[in-house]
Amino acid sequence: MFLRQVMLRGGMGAAWMQAAGKVKETTGIVGLDVVPNAQEVLVSLYSRTLKEIQAVPQDEGYRKAVESFTRHRLQVCQEEEDWEAIEKRIGCGQVEELIEEAQDELKLIAKMIEWDPWGVPEDYECEVIEDDTPIPKHVPQHRPCLLPEEFFKTLGALSTKSVPEGEPAPQLKP
């Protein structure tokens, strides 16, 4: 908004504003300021993300997911210069929110590298601690309900790939 006021007072007026494109005055989100060069910031953050994710092993799902959505978003930001077009094509909020999300992803990548969750040996056994301390009455207990008998019949028929004579073949719903 400050830049617009300066330019209007400086005599450049409406012609400059049209050439510069639409100016975002607010995000409408408390505490989230407008980033006037959001496209440039996003390109930088996404490029850095793709560089830093290389420290994660190539076959890990986390790396594959981060690379996939980051490459897509980087491509959109390189193809579009207008913040509205970027927001519309990515479809995950305002560019300022995307900036915060990209910054958070960079922090998470650093933490994931530190924690090394993919470095667990194949033969590692996790200690199971059983605690039979009574649960207070006011705490809800989430116990699975009993499944209907038809479920087990269908499961058994599918497991053995045979259908009892006279009954229709069980159907799994997609």
Backbone bond lengths (Angstrom), bond angles and torsions (degrees), N, CA, C in turn:
res aa  C-N    CA-C-N  psi(-1)  N-CA   C-N-CA  omega(-1)  CA-C   N-CA-C  phi
1 M - - - 1.431 - - 1.532 109.74 -
2 F 1.325 116.57 -40.04 1.460 120.98 179.86 1.527 110.24 -59.38
3 L 1.338 116.19 -45.67 1.458 120.34 -178.60 1.524 110.42 -60.46
4 R 1.314 116.35 -41.40 1.458 120.19 -179.43 1.523 110.85 -63.70
5 Q 1.323 117.42 -42.27 1.457 120.87 179.87 1.520 110.34 -63.90
6 V 1.320 117.65 -41.89 1.453 121.45 179.39 1.521 110.11 -62.45
7 M 1.319 117.46 -44.86 1.459 121.15 -177.56 1.522 111.16 -67.48
8 L 1.327 117.01 -38.80 1.458 119.49 179.01 1.524 110.57 -66.30
9 R 1.320 116.69 -40.88 1.462 120.71 179.11 1.527 110.35 -69.85
10 G 1.309 117.03 -30.50 1.462 121.55 -177.68 1.513 113.02 -76.90
11 G 1.333 117.90 -1.50 1.453 121.15 174.13 1.516 114.45 95.40
12 M 1.335 119.03 0.75 1.463 119.27 -178.15 1.523 110.40 -80.38
13 G 1.308 117.31 -30.94 1.451 123.46 170.52 1.513 116.70 57.65
14 A 1.335 114.60 -149.17 1.459 123.12 -171.88 1.524 112.43 -66.19
15 A 1.318 117.92 -32.45 1.470 119.77 -179.50 1.521 110.94 -61.96
16 W 1.339 116.46 -42.18 1.461 119.06 178.42 1.512 110.76 -66.68
17 M 1.321 116.93 -41.15 1.462 121.05 -178.74 1.519 111.10 -61.53
18 Q 1.342 118.06 -40.46 1.456 120.17 179.40 1.522 110.86 -67.36
19 A 1.322 116.52 -38.08 1.460 120.10 179.88 1.519 111.24 -68.36
20 A 1.325 116.92 -33.82 1.460 120.86 -177.83 1.521 112.50 -79.44
21 G 1.315 118.84 -12.86 1.453 121.62 -177.92 1.519 110.92 89.62
22 K 1.305 116.59 -177.69 1.455 121.36 -178.49 1.520 110.25 -70.47
23 V 1.312 114.38 139.44 1.459 120.22 178.48 1.519 107.87 -103.48
24 K 1.303 116.13 127.70 1.458 121.85 178.58 1.524 107.76 -85.51
25 E 1.305 116.70 120.91 1.455 120.37 -176.93 1.520 112.96 -91.17
26 T 1.328 117.27 -30.58 1.457 121.01 -179.32 1.523 109.91 -154.91
27 T 1.327 115.30 154.79 1.460 119.65 175.13 1.523 110.03 -87.82
28 G 1.321 115.77 -19.81 1.460 119.60 -175.71 1.515 112.09 78.28
29 I 1.322 117.17 7.00 1.463 122.69 179.59 1.520 107.93 -116.24
30 V 1.316 116.26 122.17 1.461 120.79 -178.16 1.527 109.60 -59.11
31 G 1.333 115.49 129.30 1.455 121.12 177.18 1.516 114.87 84.73
32 L 1.319 117.52 -2.44 1.466 120.59 179.91 1.522 108.74 -112.83
33 D 1.322 115.42 103.40 1.461 121.29 -176.65 1.522 111.54 -80.26
34 V 1.312 115.16 155.17 1.466 122.03 176.01 1.529 108.84 -68.06
35 V 1.330 115.57 138.27 1.466 121.35 175.08 1.528 105.96 -109.79
36 P 1.340 118.04 106.10 1.464 120.47 -174.57 1.526 113.69 -63.83
37 N 1.328 118.62 -29.86 1.466 121.82 179.92 1.527 110.43 -109.71
38 A 1.332 116.50 45.16 1.462 122.55 -174.26 1.527 112.96 -58.40
39 Q 1.318 117.26 -40.29 1.467 120.47 -179.02 1.524 110.35 -60.57
40 E 1.303 116.60 -45.99 1.466 121.94 179.36 1.538 111.03 -63.62
41 V 1.323 116.71 -42.48 1.464 121.67 179.67 1.520 110.18 -64.20
42 L 1.331 116.94 -44.04 1.470 120.49 180.00 1.525 111.64 -63.67
43 V 1.319 117.97 -43.14 1.473 120.97 178.24 1.525 109.16 -58.25
44 S 1.311 116.87 -44.42 1.461 121.37 179.82 1.536 111.45 -63.47
45 L 1.328 116.80 -46.82 1.473 120.64 -179.04 1.526 111.62 -64.92
46 Y 1.327 116.70 -44.16 1.470 119.68 -179.30 1.528 111.23 -66.63
47 S 1.325 117.66 -37.24 1.468 120.54 176.99 1.528 110.19 -64.40
48 R 1.314 116.15 -42.82 1.465 120.86 178.57 1.536 111.36 -64.60
49 T 1.331 116.25 -38.66 1.468 120.88 178.20 1.523 110.23 -61.35
50 L 1.331 116.92 -46.21 1.464 120.18 179.82 1.521 112.06 -63.78
51 K 1.316 116.69 -31.03 1.466 120.43 177.58 1.529 110.48 -72.60
52 E 1.324 116.96 -46.83 1.463 120.57 -175.12 1.522 113.54 -73.08
53 I 1.327 118.09 -27.43 1.473 120.43 -179.42 1.529 110.73 -70.44
54 Q 1.337 116.99 -13.38 1.469 120.63 178.85 1.528 111.98 -63.44
55 A 1.332 117.76 -19.84 1.468 121.02 179.19 1.537 112.05 -75.23
56 V 1.317 117.13 -13.82 1.473 121.90 177.69 1.525 107.64 -86.61
57 P 1.348 118.00 138.63 1.469 119.29 179.39 1.530 112.51 -52.45
58 Q 1.313 114.87 140.32 1.462 122.88 -172.04 1.529 114.05 -60.56
59 D 1.320 118.01 -31.63 1.465 120.15 -176.02 1.527 113.57 -90.48
60 E 1.325 118.52 4.29 1.459 121.39 -179.25 1.526 111.25 -79.01
61 G 1.315 116.00 137.39 1.461 122.22 -179.56 1.517 112.89 -59.17
62 Y 1.321 116.52 -38.01 1.464 120.23 179.92 1.526 110.22 -59.60
63 R 1.326 116.11 -46.80 1.471 119.51 -179.46 1.521 110.66 -63.57
64 K 1.323 116.75 -43.83 1.462 120.21 -179.12 1.525 111.41 -60.31
65 A 1.333 116.30 -43.17 1.465 120.51 -179.56 1.527 111.15 -65.68
66 V 1.331 116.44 -46.80 1.468 120.30 -178.86 1.521 110.20 -62.85
67 E 1.316 117.45 -45.36 1.463 120.13 179.71 1.520 111.30 -61.38
68 S 1.312 116.54 -41.61 1.462 120.82 -177.05 1.523 112.14 -62.33
69 F 1.342 117.21 -55.86 1.463 117.18 -176.58 1.524 111.87 -72.73
70 T 1.328 117.92 -28.67 1.461 119.90 179.51 1.523 111.00 -70.67
71 R 1.317 117.31 -41.49 1.469 120.13 177.41 1.530 110.74 -60.66
72 H 1.335 115.09 -43.41 1.473 119.36 179.35 1.527 110.52 -60.67
73 R 1.326 116.61 -48.35 1.461 120.59 -178.31 1.532 111.80 -65.87
74 L 1.314 116.53 -38.26 1.462 120.20 177.63 1.525 110.15 -62.68
75 Q 1.311 116.82 -43.53 1.462 121.21 179.31 1.527 110.92 -60.64
76 V 1.328 116.64 -44.25 1.465 120.57 178.40 1.525 110.05 -60.40
77 C 1.327 116.66 -45.40 1.472 121.08 -178.33 1.523 112.03 -66.82
78 Q 1.319 117.92 -29.62 1.460 121.03 177.70 1.531 111.33 -77.48
79 E 1.333 116.12 -30.20 1.468 120.82 -179.17 1.520 112.57 -83.10
80 E 1.310 117.87 -29.04 1.464 122.45 -176.36 1.519 109.95 -112.98
81 E 1.313 116.48 140.43 1.461 120.43 175.04 1.516 111.18 -107.32
82 D 1.316 117.21 -22.66 1.453 122.56 -177.43 1.532 110.17 -82.85
83 W 1.314 117.23 129.62 1.466 121.45 -177.56 1.518 112.02 -61.33
84 E 1.344 117.07 -33.08 1.468 119.13 179.65 1.531 111.27 -67.23
85 A 1.325 116.25 -40.00 1.465 120.76 179.76 1.535 110.54 -66.35
86 I 1.324 116.41 -39.07 1.469 120.40 178.02 1.520 109.72 -62.87
87 E 1.319 116.69 -48.27 1.470 120.80 179.80 1.523 111.46 -59.58
88 K 1.324 116.05 -43.03 1.465 120.41 -178.28 1.530 111.51 -66.37
89 R 1.321 117.24 -45.85 1.468 120.34 -177.24 1.528 113.03 -69.70
90 I 1.315 117.18 -39.13 1.469 119.09 -179.80 1.520 109.89 -77.27
91 G 1.325 116.98 -39.56 1.458 120.82 173.97 1.518 115.06 68.86
92 C 1.314 117.58 30.09 1.471 120.85 -179.25 1.528 111.56 -128.76
93 G 1.310 116.88 35.35 1.453 119.95 178.10 1.514 112.55 107.57
94 Q 1.321 114.26 -171.20 1.452 121.39 -178.37 1.530 110.22 -78.06
95 V 1.336 115.88 159.22 1.461 119.70 -178.49 1.529 111.06 -59.59
96 E 1.314 117.32 -33.34 1.462 120.37 178.45 1.526 111.04 -66.37
97 E 1.320 116.54 -35.64 1.467 120.18 175.33 1.528 110.52 -68.92
98 L 1.323 116.43 -38.26 1.465 120.51 177.56 1.522 110.73 -63.38
99 I 1.333 116.49 -36.65 1.467 120.60 177.85 1.522 109.96 -63.68
100 E 1.336 116.85 -47.20 1.466 120.05 178.50 1.527 111.16 -60.92
101 E 1.324 115.88 -40.99 1.464 120.61 179.83 1.532 110.97 -64.23
102 A 1.323 117.10 -41.67 1.469 120.81 178.96 1.525 110.91 -65.81
103 Q 1.326 116.76 -39.15 1.470 120.30 177.08 1.526 110.49 -64.28
104 D 1.324 116.56 -40.66 1.471 120.85 178.00 1.527 110.98 -64.78
105 E 1.329 116.75 -38.86 1.468 120.32 179.36 1.520 110.44 -63.41
106 L 1.315 117.34 -39.71 1.465 120.62 177.63 1.534 110.74 -62.47
107 K 1.324 117.13 -40.26 1.466 120.55 176.94 1.530 110.25 -64.85
108 L 1.340 116.38 -40.51 1.464 120.03 179.87 1.525 111.46 -66.18
109 I 1.314 117.23 -39.67 1.470 120.20 178.09 1.525 109.42 -58.02
110 A 1.325 116.85 -45.09 1.472 120.54 178.91 1.529 110.76 -60.84
111 K 1.322 116.53 -42.07 1.471 120.37 179.31 1.533 110.51 -66.94
112 M 1.305 117.66 -42.55 1.466 120.74 179.71 1.529 110.97 -61.81
113 I 1.319 116.80 -39.26 1.463 120.45 177.59 1.527 109.28 -64.95
114 E 1.332 116.46 -41.18 1.469 121.04 178.55 1.535 111.22 -65.23
115 W 1.328 117.40 -44.26 1.465 121.52 -176.06 1.523 112.05 -74.78
116 D 1.328 117.53 -29.76 1.469 123.08 178.44 1.536 112.91 52.44
117 P 1.345 118.57 55.17 1.469 119.97 -177.40 1.524 113.74 -66.10
118 W 1.315 118.14 -19.31 1.467 121.88 179.78 1.519 111.10 -86.30
119 G 1.324 118.01 -3.30 1.457 121.34 -178.36 1.518 114.00 -91.79
120 V 1.329 118.79 15.89 1.459 122.03 -179.93 1.529 108.75 -76.97
121 P 1.348 117.27 126.00 1.471 119.53 -179.90 1.535 111.29 -62.95
122 E 1.316 115.23 149.52 1.466 120.69 -179.03 1.530 112.65 -58.45
123 D 1.329 117.33 -35.52 1.461 120.86 -175.88 1.538 112.96 -90.39
124 Y 1.328 117.49 10.35 1.460 121.14 -178.85 1.528 109.95 -67.41
125 E 1.316 115.54 132.91 1.464 120.15 177.71 1.521 108.64 -116.54
126 C 1.286 114.84 130.35 1.457 122.07 -178.61 1.526 108.50 -86.89
127 E 1.323 116.16 133.84 1.452 120.67 178.86 1.525 109.57 -74.32
128 V 1.318 115.73 130.02 1.460 121.40 178.20 1.521 107.63 -103.08
129 I 1.306 115.51 122.51 1.461 120.12 179.78 1.516 108.30 -106.16
130 E 1.301 115.62 120.12 1.463 120.48 179.08 1.510 108.40 -95.81
131 D 1.299 115.74 131.74 1.455 121.31 -179.42 1.519 107.86 -128.97
132 D 1.322 115.90 113.04 1.464 118.99 -178.60 1.529 112.18 -100.14
133 T 1.329 116.01 27.62 1.451 120.73 175.17 1.526 108.20 -63.60
134 P 1.315 117.40 132.70 1.474 118.68 -178.91 1.533 111.92 -61.98
135 I 1.312 115.39 142.45 1.459 121.44 178.83 1.528 107.66 -87.99
136 P 1.338 117.29 129.59 1.470 119.17 178.99 1.526 111.51 -57.54
137 K 1.328 116.40 149.92 1.470 121.68 -175.61 1.528 112.92 -62.20
138 H 1.342 117.67 -30.17 1.463 120.02 -177.06 1.533 113.07 -77.85
139 V 1.329 118.22 -10.12 1.460 122.05 -179.92 1.530 108.62 -89.74
140 P 1.330 117.17 121.75 1.470 118.94 -179.26 1.524 111.09 -67.30
141 Q 1.310 115.00 139.10 1.463 120.43 178.60 1.522 108.00 -106.91
142 H 1.289 115.03 121.43 1.459 119.75 -178.77 1.518 109.21 -94.69
143 R 1.293 114.16 95.30 1.464 119.80 179.14 1.523 108.01 -108.31
144 P 1.312 115.80 139.58 1.467 117.46 -179.81 1.524 110.42 -66.33
145 C 1.320 114.02 143.71 1.464 118.14 178.61 1.527 108.60 -79.64
146 L 1.311 115.37 162.73 1.464 120.42 177.67 1.524 109.31 -72.49
147 L 1.315 115.09 137.88 1.453 119.77 178.12 1.523 109.62 -84.80
148 P 1.322 117.08 148.45 1.478 119.01 179.66 1.526 111.26 -65.65
149 E 1.305 115.09 152.82 1.470 121.99 -178.33 1.534 111.74 -58.33
150 E 1.347 117.23 -33.32 1.465 121.22 179.64 1.529 111.65 -60.25
151 F 1.336 115.64 -32.79 1.459 119.69 178.67 1.521 110.51 -59.79
152 F 1.329 116.18 -46.86 1.467 119.91 -177.86 1.514 111.68 -69.21
153 K 1.335 117.65 -34.14 1.464 120.48 175.73 1.530 110.08 -63.61
154 T 1.316 115.75 -46.85 1.464 120.31 179.84 1.525 110.77 -63.50
155 L 1.323 116.47 -43.88 1.450 121.04 179.23 1.526 110.67 -61.44
156 G 1.322 116.16 -44.60 1.468 120.02 178.91 1.520 111.67 -62.92
157 A 1.334 116.46 -41.37 1.465 120.45 179.71 1.522 110.61 -65.50
158 L 1.314 117.33 -39.55 1.460 119.89 179.18 1.520 111.62 -71.09
159 S 1.332 116.14 -34.10 1.458 120.35 -179.60 1.510 111.30 -67.47
160 T 1.311 116.64 -40.18 1.462 120.20 -178.44 1.514 112.06 -92.98
161 K 1.314 116.45 -7.04 1.464 123.26 -179.16 1.515 112.03 57.68
162 S 1.318 115.82 30.65 1.459 119.32 174.86 1.516 108.04 -128.66
163 V 1.309 115.27 147.19 1.458 121.00 -179.64 1.524 107.32 -115.70
164 P 1.342 116.17 130.42 1.464 117.90 177.94 1.520 110.84 -56.14
165 E 1.332 115.46 144.48 1.456 121.44 -176.38 1.523 110.60 -61.92
166 G 1.322 115.44 135.56 1.455 121.21 178.01 1.529 114.33 87.62
167 E 1.331 117.23 -6.61 1.464 119.19 179.32 1.523 109.22 -107.88
168 P 1.335 116.27 146.61 1.467 118.53 178.51 1.538 109.98 -70.67
169 A 1.314 115.85 153.27 1.460 120.64 179.62 1.520 109.44 -65.03
170 P 1.302 116.43 137.13 1.484 119.34 178.94 1.519 109.99 -66.03
171 Q 1.316 115.09 144.75 1.454 121.89 -179.67 1.514 109.37 -116.67
172 L 1.311 116.14 130.93 1.458 120.49 173.98 1.509 108.82 -92.67
173 K 1.321 116.01 135.33 1.459 119.74 178.54 1.517 108.82 -86.85
174 P 1.341 116.61 137.73 1.473 118.97 -179.62 1.507 112.34 -68.92
